[in-house]
Amino acid sequence: MNLKDIGEFGLIRRIAPLFDAVAPGAMGIGDDCAILPGAGEEAVLVTTDLLVEDVHFLRARIPPRLLGRKSLAVNVSDIASMGGSPTACFLSIGLPAEIELDWLDEYFKGVKEIGEETGCPLLGGDTTKSPRGIVINFAVVGRVARERAKFRSGARVGDVLAVTGPLGDSGAGLRLLLENRPLDSDDARVLVEAHHNPRPHMPEGQWLAARAAVTAMMDVSDGIDSDIRHILERSSVGGARVDLDTLPTTACMRRICAQYSWTPEELAAAAGEDYVLLCALAPEAIDEIASGFEKMFGRPLVRIGAITAEGGLQYYKNGLPARLARHGFDHFRGNE
């Protein structure tokens, strides 16, 4: 048996029991962030994320400023998913010695931009030579009121599943790049921008975290097909129903899918890197929370399904059972 047989999340399940013993008041492996004891009623959030050239990004296809923005934004998104605020970041980066200084200037310009927009200044890190490509690792520290922190583990049978924004734009943008499709239309440019320049849903995460009826939350990085399964596993609930008809998608994504005969529901469910928030909510509170969310942010909190007692993750379309040809992303298995 090798790593591909168990996949990224099988590896995490394999090693997690070795590190079950954590300091009093701390919470470790299993959520978007670790939680450490803080001062007073606040807890400290810590997250880290790794980006490897030709795995997470194609240097020739993404402007360095946008890569700088994205490489920090995806970490801030983890802080947002716990209902917190970032306070600082640290960057470890491996670079080929031949890389142009102009490229580096633009990259760090992007890091500075997203840091200023989210209140997450770069305070240090490490640099080293890389023999083959760029390797980027950010660690972000944040804070959250302990009683408001949201986890993957609180979902209950009957809870409604909802997302804070459209799904599939980033995946469609990546597919345009990988298939070398023309990028001269407005729709193509919007989708590639969505892939290259995600926005962490930090205000949305803080607003939702203040509602006790929000029982679980995480950001959509691997696609809801994977991310819902993480909630099911951590919450020890038997299943979920997702109605593919209700997945929020943009008009430009649907037009591009029609143009190239792609299936929009599969991109929405499995492509990932949307960095919207996926949450579970108590059914008796969903109408009030959804109404308040729309008033606050000017767009709907979209209901996509519900937690069920058993059956695993099941998809429906037009009221009938449906299957996906692709599944959420796993680094060692792909979208098998």
C-alpha positions as CSV (number, residue, x, y, z in Angstrom):
1,M,0.0,0.0,0.0
2,N,1.3,3.5,-0.8
3,L,0.2,7.1,-0.2
4,K,-2.0,7.2,-3.3
5,D,-4.0,4.3,-2.0
6,I,-5.1,6.2,1.1
7,G,-4.9,9.8,-0.2
8,E,-4.3,13.1,1.5
9,F,-7.1,12.7,4.0
10,G,-6.3,9.1,4.8
11,L,-2.8,10.3,5.6
12,I,-4.2,12.8,8.0
13,R,-6.4,10.2,9.7
14,R,-3.4,7.9,9.9
15,I,-1.1,10.3,11.7
16,A,-3.6,12.4,13.8
17,P,-3.9,9.8,16.7
18,L,-0.1,10.2,17.2
19,F,-0.8,13.9,18.2
20,D,-4.0,13.6,20.2
21,A,-2.4,14.9,23.4
22,V,-2.4,18.7,23.2
23,A,-1.9,21.4,25.8
24,P,-4.9,22.3,28.0
25,G,-7.2,24.6,26.2
26,A,-5.7,23.8,22.8
27,M,-7.3,22.0,19.8
28,G,-5.1,20.5,17.1
29,I,-5.6,18.5,13.9
30,G,-9.0,18.3,12.3
31,D,-10.2,21.9,11.6
32,D,-9.1,24.7,9.3
33,C,-7.1,26.2,12.2
34,A,-5.5,25.0,15.4
35,I,-6.7,26.8,18.5
36,L,-4.3,27.8,21.3
37,P,-5.1,29.4,24.6
38,G,-5.2,33.2,24.4
39,A,-5.6,36.1,26.8
40,G,-9.0,36.6,28.5
41,E,-11.9,35.4,26.4
42,E,-10.0,35.2,23.2
43,A,-8.3,32.2,21.7
44,V,-5.4,32.2,19.2
45,L,-5.9,30.7,15.8
46,V,-3.0,29.3,13.7
47,T,-3.1,28.0,10.2
48,T,-0.6,27.1,7.5
49,D,-0.8,26.3,3.8
50,L,1.7,25.2,1.2
51,L,1.7,26.1,-2.5
52,V,4.0,24.3,-4.9
53,E,4.8,25.4,-8.5
54,D,3.1,23.2,-11.1
55,V,0.9,21.6,-8.4
56,H,-1.0,24.7,-7.0
57,F,0.0,27.3,-9.7
58,L,1.5,27.7,-13.1
59,R,4.1,30.4,-12.9
60,A,3.8,31.2,-16.6
61,R,0.0,31.6,-16.3
62,I,-0.5,33.7,-13.2
63,P,0.8,37.3,-12.7
64,P,3.2,37.4,-9.7
65,R,1.2,40.1,-8.0
66,L,-1.9,37.8,-8.1
67,L,0.1,34.8,-6.9
68,G,1.2,36.9,-3.9
69,R,-2.4,37.8,-3.1
70,K,-3.7,34.3,-3.5
71,S,-0.9,32.6,-1.5
72,L,-1.8,34.7,1.6
73,A,-5.6,34.9,0.9
74,V,-6.1,31.1,1.1
75,N,-4.6,31.2,4.6
76,V,-6.7,34.1,5.7
77,S,-9.7,32.2,4.4
78,D,-9.0,29.5,7.0
79,I,-9.1,32.1,9.7
80,A,-12.4,33.4,8.3
81,S,-13.9,29.9,8.4
82,M,-13.4,29.8,12.2
83,G,-15.0,33.2,12.6
84,G,-11.8,34.9,13.5
85,S,-9.6,37.8,12.4
86,P,-6.0,37.5,11.3
87,T,-3.3,39.4,13.2
88,A,0.0,38.5,11.4
89,C,1.6,36.1,8.9
90,F,5.0,34.5,8.3
91,L,6.3,33.3,5.0
92,S,8.7,30.5,4.2
93,I,9.6,30.5,0.5
94,G,11.9,28.4,-1.7
95,L,13.1,30.2,-4.8
96,P,15.2,29.3,-7.8
97,A,18.3,31.5,-7.8
98,E,17.6,32.6,-11.4
99,I,14.2,34.1,-10.6
100,E,13.9,37.7,-11.8
101,L,13.9,40.5,-9.2
102,D,11.0,42.2,-11.0
103,W,9.0,39.0,-10.5
104,L,9.7,39.0,-6.8
105,D,8.9,42.7,-6.4
106,E,5.5,42.1,-8.0
107,Y,4.9,39.0,-5.8
108,F,5.5,40.8,-2.6
109,K,3.4,43.7,-3.8
110,G,0.5,41.3,-3.9
111,V,1.3,40.0,-0.5
112,K,1.3,43.5,0.9
113,E,-2.0,44.3,-0.8
114,I,-3.9,41.4,0.7
115,G,-2.2,41.9,4.0
116,E,-3.4,45.5,4.2
117,E,-6.9,44.6,3.1
118,T,-7.3,41.9,5.8
119,G,-5.2,43.3,8.6
120,C,-2.6,40.6,8.3
121,P,0.9,42.1,8.1
122,L,4.0,40.0,7.1
123,L,6.2,39.8,10.2
124,G,8.9,37.4,9.1
125,G,9.7,33.9,7.8
126,D,12.5,32.2,6.0
127,T,13.9,32.0,2.5
128,T,15.9,29.2,0.8
129,K,17.1,28.1,-2.6
130,S,14.8,25.7,-4.5
131,P,16.4,23.5,-7.2
132,R,13.4,23.2,-9.4
133,G,10.5,25.6,-8.7
134,I,8.9,28.0,-6.3
135,V,7.6,26.6,-3.0
136,I,5.5,28.9,-0.8
137,N,4.3,28.3,2.7
138,F,2.4,30.9,4.8
139,A,1.6,30.6,8.4
140,V,-1.1,32.9,9.7
141,V,-1.9,33.8,13.3
142,G,-5.3,35.1,14.2
143,R,-7.7,35.6,17.1
144,V,-11.3,34.7,17.9
145,A,-13.7,35.0,20.9
146,R,-13.5,31.4,22.2
147,E,-17.3,31.1,22.5
148,R,-17.8,32.2,18.9
149,A,-15.2,29.9,17.2
150,K,-16.8,27.6,14.7
151,F,-15.6,24.1,13.9
152,R,-16.3,21.3,11.5
153,S,-17.6,19.1,14.3
154,G,-20.9,20.6,15.4
155,A,-23.3,19.6,12.7
156,R,-26.4,17.7,13.7
157,V,-29.0,15.6,11.8
158,G,-31.5,18.0,10.2
159,D,-29.2,20.9,10.0
160,V,-29.3,22.9,6.7
161,L,-26.2,23.2,4.6
162,A,-25.5,26.6,3.0
163,V,-22.8,28.5,1.2
164,T,-21.9,32.2,1.2
165,G,-21.2,32.6,-2.5
166,P,-21.1,31.0,-6.0
167,L,-19.3,27.8,-6.7
168,G,-17.3,26.6,-9.7
169,D,-15.9,29.9,-11.0
170,S,-12.4,29.1,-9.9
171,G,-12.6,25.6,-11.2
172,A,-13.8,26.8,-14.6
173,G,-11.0,29.4,-14.7
174,L,-8.4,26.7,-14.0
175,R,-9.9,24.4,-16.6
176,L,-9.6,27.2,-19.2
177,L,-6.0,27.6,-18.3
178,L,-5.2,23.9,-18.3
179,E,-6.9,23.3,-21.6
180,N,-5.4,26.4,-23.2
181,R,-8.8,27.8,-24.1
182,P,-9.0,31.4,-25.5
183,L,-9.0,33.9,-22.7
184,D,-10.1,36.9,-24.7
185,S,-13.8,37.0,-23.7
186,D,-15.2,38.8,-20.7
187,D,-16.5,35.5,-19.3
188,A,-13.1,33.8,-19.5
189,R,-11.4,36.8,-17.9
190,V,-13.8,36.8,-15.0
191,L,-13.4,33.1,-14.3
192,V,-9.6,33.2,-14.5
193,E,-9.6,36.2,-12.2
194,A,-11.7,34.1,-9.8
195,H,-9.1,31.4,-9.8
196,H,-6.1,33.7,-9.4
197,N,-7.5,36.2,-7.0
198,P,-9.9,34.7,-4.4
199,R,-11.5,36.9,-1.7
200,P,-11.5,35.5,1.8
201,H,-15.0,35.7,3.2
202,M,-13.8,37.2,6.5
203,P,-16.7,39.6,7.3
204,E,-19.2,36.8,6.4
205,G,-17.4,34.4,8.7
206,Q,-17.4,36.8,11.6
207,W,-21.1,37.5,11.1
208,L,-22.0,33.9,10.9
209,A,-19.8,33.0,13.9
210,A,-21.9,35.4,16.1
211,R,-25.0,33.2,15.5
212,A,-25.2,30.2,17.9
213,A,-27.5,28.4,15.3
214,V,-24.5,28.1,13.0
215,T,-23.3,24.6,14.1
216,A,-20.3,24.0,11.8
217,M,-18.3,26.0,9.3
218,M,-15.3,25.6,7.0
219,D,-14.1,27.2,3.7
220,V,-14.5,25.6,0.4
221,S,-11.0,24.7,-0.8
222,D,-11.3,21.2,-2.1
223,G,-14.8,21.4,-3.4
224,I,-18.0,20.8,-1.4
225,D,-17.9,17.1,-2.4
226,S,-14.8,16.8,-0.2
227,D,-15.6,19.5,2.3
228,I,-19.1,18.2,3.2
229,R,-17.5,14.8,3.9
230,H,-15.0,16.5,6.3
231,I,-18.0,17.9,8.2
232,L,-19.8,14.6,8.3
233,E,-16.7,12.8,9.6
234,R,-15.8,15.4,12.2
235,S,-19.4,15.7,13.3
236,S,-20.0,11.9,13.5
237,V,-23.2,12.2,11.4
238,G,-24.3,9.6,8.9
239,G,-24.9,11.6,5.7
240,A,-26.0,14.6,3.8
241,R,-28.3,15.3,0.9
242,V,-27.2,17.9,-1.7
243,D,-29.5,19.2,-4.4
244,L,-27.4,20.0,-7.4
245,D,-30.1,22.2,-8.8
246,T,-29.6,24.7,-5.9
247,L,-25.8,25.1,-6.1
248,P,-25.2,28.8,-6.8
249,T,-23.3,29.4,-10.0
250,T,-22.7,32.6,-12.0
251,A,-24.0,33.3,-15.5
252,C,-20.5,33.6,-16.9
253,M,-19.6,30.1,-15.6
254,R,-22.7,28.6,-17.1
255,R,-22.1,30.2,-20.5
256,I,-18.5,28.9,-20.6
257,C,-19.7,25.5,-19.6
258,A,-22.3,25.6,-22.4
259,Q,-19.6,26.7,-24.9
260,Y,-17.3,23.8,-24.1
261,S,-19.9,21.1,-23.1
262,W,-18.7,21.1,-19.5
263,T,-21.1,20.1,-16.7
264,P,-21.6,23.1,-14.4
265,E,-22.9,21.1,-11.4
266,E,-19.7,19.0,-11.4
267,L,-17.4,22.1,-11.4
268,A,-19.6,23.6,-8.7
269,A,-19.4,20.5,-6.5
270,A,-16.0,19.1,-7.1
271,A,-13.5,21.7,-8.6
272,G,-12.8,23.6,-5.4
273,E,-10.7,26.7,-4.6
274,D,-13.8,28.9,-4.4
275,Y,-13.0,30.0,-0.8
276,V,-16.6,30.8,0.0
277,L,-17.8,29.4,3.4
278,L,-19.8,26.2,3.8
279,C,-21.9,26.1,7.0
280,A,-24.4,24.0,8.8
281,L,-27.3,25.8,10.5
282,A,-30.1,24.7,12.8
283,P,-33.2,24.4,10.6
284,E,-35.5,26.5,12.9
285,A,-33.1,29.5,12.5
286,I,-32.3,29.3,8.8
287,D,-34.9,31.7,7.6
288,E,-33.9,34.4,10.1
289,I,-30.2,34.0,9.5
290,A,-30.6,33.9,5.7
291,S,-32.7,37.1,5.8
292,G,-30.1,38.8,8.0
293,F,-27.3,37.7,5.8
294,E,-28.9,39.1,2.7
295,K,-29.6,42.4,4.4
296,M,-26.0,42.6,5.6
297,F,-24.1,41.5,2.5
298,G,-26.6,42.1,-0.4
299,R,-26.6,38.6,-1.6
300,P,-28.3,35.3,-0.4
301,L,-26.9,32.7,1.9
302,V,-27.7,29.8,-0.4
303,R,-29.2,26.6,0.9
304,I,-27.8,23.6,-0.9
305,G,-28.9,20.6,1.2
306,A,-29.2,19.1,4.7
307,I,-27.5,16.8,7.1
308,T,-29.2,13.3,7.2
309,A,-29.1,10.4,9.7
310,E,-27.4,8.0,7.3
311,G,-26.5,7.2,3.7
312,G,-23.3,9.1,3.2
313,L,-23.2,12.1,0.8
314,Q,-26.0,11.8,-1.7
315,Y,-26.8,14.0,-4.7
316,Y,-30.1,14.8,-6.2
317,K,-31.1,16.6,-9.4
318,N,-34.7,17.5,-10.3
319,G,-35.7,15.4,-7.3
320,L,-34.0,12.2,-8.5
321,P,-30.7,10.6,-7.3
322,A,-27.7,11.8,-9.3
323,R,-24.0,10.9,-9.4
324,L,-20.9,13.0,-10.1
325,A,-18.3,11.9,-12.6
326,R,-15.6,13.9,-10.7
327,H,-15.1,14.2,-7.0
328,G,-13.5,16.7,-4.6
329,F,-9.8,17.2,-4.8
330,D,-7.3,15.0,-3.0
331,H,-3.6,15.8,-3.6
332,F,-2.5,12.2,-3.9
333,R,-5.5,11.0,-5.8
334,G,-6.6,14.0,-7.8
335,N,-10.4,14.1,-8.5
336,E,-11.0,10.3,-8.6
